Amino acid sequence: MGKDEAPVVINMTRRRFLITSVSMGAGLTLGVHLAGCGEKKEAQAPGLPEAGPGKAGGEIISDFSFAPNAFIRIKPDNTVTLIMKHFEMGQGTYTGLSTLIAEELDVAWDQIQVEAAPANAKLYNNNFWGPMQGTGGSTAIANSYEQMRKAGAAARHMLVAAAARQWNVPEAEVSAQDGILAHSATDKRATFGEFAELAAKEPAPQEVFLKSSDEFRLIGKTLPRKDSRDKSTGRAIYTQDIKLPGMLTAVVAHAPRFGATVKSFDASECKKVKGVVNVVQIPTGVAVLASDFWSAMQGRNALKIAWDESNAIKKSSVELMNEYKALAKQPGAAARKDGNVDKAMASAAKTLNASYEFPFLAHATMEPLNCVVQINKDGCEIWNAAQTPTADQMAIGGLLGIAVEQVKINTLYAGSSFGRRANPFSDYVLEAANIAKAHGDNTPVKMIWTREDDMRAGYYRPMYYHELKAGLDKNGNPVAWQHRIVGQSLLSGTAFEPMLVKNGVDATSVEGASNLPYSIPNMLVDLHTTKLQVPVQWWRSVGSTHTAYSTETFIDELAHAANKDPVEFRRALLKDHPRHLGVMELAAEKAGWGQALPKGKGRGIAVHESFNTYVAQVAEVTVNSDNSFTIDRVVIAVDCGLAVNPDVIRAQMEGGMGFGLATALSSAITLKDGKVEQSNFHDYQVLRIKQMPKHVDVHIVKSDQPPTGVGEPATPVIAPAVANALFNAAGKRFYQLPIKLT
């Protein structure tokens, strides 16, 4: 979601942390017992799999559990369960958060089990978002770094204190490592589990020590992921795996044009389909409920619906883009204004202009949207990959007229999201609840979107148009920069609008442009915000998805116009931004920048910061005689502060790069007469394995700065790096994505 707040700077040397004065949200909430001391956890829901990572429900705990805070539970058998406040969608959050707790708790890695936290913003809020539980904006590790370590340190302190008291020895003489407590002088040893009950009787510490970086045993090391085994063996539970007694499957017929509504419908033929149980109208269309998915789909195919399209969009993408271009002829709302651009431009020795077109983009998650809802006398229970549980609780509570606390959410694994499951209006969750409410009878309902539903009736990265103009002095130095952006607001009508839309400027529309790091004395960035019926929301790396491309290809164009090497040109302009400069120089060095390439090959560079993480990429391409091209090698340098798990960072750099590469090569959503033309992966193409570069090298900058996010920052950098490489290979600039050589 938009750009994070600056993370709290932590002194990495050994120091005391006052638990009672933690300022980061819920802090440790010491004394909160998730399972209760000697109490039973809620019994597993009928028909649900056993508890575990990405699993709903939970086993009955019949023995004692030591739960010193909201994030840790230790059983007498020495099993350590860590409660994950951020959900896992493939980005490695469960592994990263576990590392932070385990480091300070001093527990063995293979002892650890992970479990999704219940929806409870008071205990599990995202510390960068205020009283709201959710995952997004590459904030999971960044907002949890200190909090999770304190949780582990507090639990360790109580275990050590209990052992010292029982053994009648000084606390300082009791060691803890790999889940074992020991006193060397008396040769006493015991597991954490053996001291769980006694530790629970210890007072919560008022202060704890956190390790210094040179004491880390787990942080900074490559550890096996906590979700890999279940996912590779089929034990991982996704929404589609949930089966409840009497559950019905629902699919929805959505309007073919955005803005259209149901005028009338005839379900007579639909109800003749074997397995169809009910047909209900809901705010987003007409839902068919059946005993199984196939019957529901056949029933939906038999529906006859008349749509009211009086307020529907009926324009094509080309028509909309022409309107954007006309709008760009006039000044917009200023997002940044330094110096006097008009005066500097008029006196420049050379001026350059460029305009860029960016299409709508689908999230195209591997797992299409789905959600299980059951409404009963006590409230509502939901099973799904909940990315923003608090927002979903509030939306469902408002729909049903119940308290937020009456909306129970069981968070499961997600087959990716890329922002889609963090819909600011809880769209698909509300749709499922509306179906269950309309059907009634407390029947559990599993709503399923097909891939075609997701492509044609979902939410999209907005379409954008950019116009840039720059002036160079006689020495080839940029003296003026003007950047105009036209596109829809991601924040309009959301809870984030009051905070992130100021003076008509949506911060997510201009991020990456309004904070351009290059030292140019006269700069103007302005924005035109359009209003369309096409629903939009954030998409992996948000505003940087388009601003990084326009700024990094245009700065490259300026370098060539100034007859300067693109790296040298950037280096002079980044003198006040050492972290940008650091990743650029590292990527250039590792890629062999400046070394000659054979004819038909090219090398291009781009550098960009998003979510407080700095990424540079060098792409090497080959242009073939038939005007096709391949990306042969990509070198990535990343500065994300302290590297909690280098392997996860590399994976996210590689995956994020591949995700962004698809936008450079093929991905686009287009409208014709107001209807989305694409329907599935055959015509909305994501990256094919044969298109992935054969060589991807990731280099992580060593840092003692607090960790920042890595889920998104690699995505926006690859497209401009490829475009710049293609220019060096083929001598042509590209002002429209996806790239077409001919």
C-alpha angles and dihedrals in degrees: 000000000000127000116310127239114259108276120245109267111237125201103231094209120098111281143145123268120200107224093195092058100047106147097191104098118273093358113188098326088206114208094033107128117203094188097019128235103286091342126123123251115231111283120256114271114251113270095015126125123246119285123269140105111341091002129124128224115016144231122274110260107214097171133061121290125197106217107171094170142358095281108046136059122176122190128201090254086065093250109150116205117193118202112222116215091187121061127239118240098159097287096108099251095141090054095046097047091045089053092055095051095040092051094062096031090053095221127152114261095232091053092066126100121182130215132182114252119244117250103275118134092189091064105024107033123148100251092216093053102048120231095358131105114218149114124237147090089065088283105128099098095025095058095038102045099099096027096055093045090052090051091055093044093051093051091047091050092054093048092050091047091052092050092047091051093047094046093040094232133124115277090232089064095055115091129198124202135150091357094306127117115207142177108198098195093060096027091235117157135174139161123251087247093057090058097040095104095045092045090056089062093056118101116255110261117253091207136017137190120238120206122256116240093257089060095056115124098172109017108088093021129107108250130178113267116256094223101044101087096049092045094048094046097044095247094115112106122224128178091265089061095059115108122178128182111273093004119163127207118228134195126182131222104220127196114271090225127047112250095027122123136196113277096176140326139204115214098173095108092039092057091054090066111104111250097023109128106174145354119211135177116231132176093268099045140290121324126208116204119199143158091260142009097258093053091047091052093048089049092050090051089055095052119111111209130179111205127209103223098172090116097031126119112249102173130109126237089252092055091048092049091051089054089051091051091052091049091052091064089077128062116263135204109304116245095173132008122179123170122328111313096180094053094045092047092051092054096042118121091223134012130198132195132197136171126199134200124204123185131219111275131208122219089229095193117191089237111051117221119289139155139181117216132181121182117197141157091281096052132268134321123200133192115194146105094286111197096171106024095172094055090047092049091051093047094049092043090053093048095049098033094239135125120272089243090061091063107085116193124196106200116214135181116286124221087224128300112195086197098310097109090051092069108165090221096044085234104172094036090053090047091055091047091049090054093049091047094049092048095046126180092107087272114164111238129200110201115200129191117204120222088257091053090052094049097044106030104030137093122277146201100259124254112250140193123200132191120192132183129179138179128214126200123226091276093054095254117140112246100168136032127183122183124180122186128193122191149102124295118249092200104046110122094007130112088253095061098088091052103039106031111075127171091348094309120121104210092214092057094058104030110124089029105052090047096045106161098211115112103241115151098213117044136161125182118177138170142215112199114206129201120221135159089240107108113233138183141161119304127195107306092006114212094008089067088082107014094059091055097049096043097043096046092044094049086051090052090052091052092055091045088054091049090240133132108260093233093048090046092053093042092062092049095048098055091117094047108065097174093054088046093047096056093042093054093044093051092046092049095048091046093052093244111200096027113126120257128203120261113283093031128100141183125211136179137205133175128193142160124218130162090006091297122117121216133177124183133189116199126197117201140181121214113205129212091255090057093253117127141197133208103229104177139007124193115197128193118188134186107193098152117249110008107232095184115005094196093056089048091052091048092051092047091051095043095043090049091051091048091053092044089063090063089053094050111031123335118116139136113213133185128219117186087345095305126114108245097202123078112167143356093293092069101020098053123198121189115305118215091244089058094055112105112259091227125040116171120189122196120188119206111233108239143164092203118115112277120264132194127290104179096092115014097085093056102074097043102064100064095058091043090054093045091051090049091050090053090055091048101039106016094237132120122217121216100172133058132255093046119241118186094200 
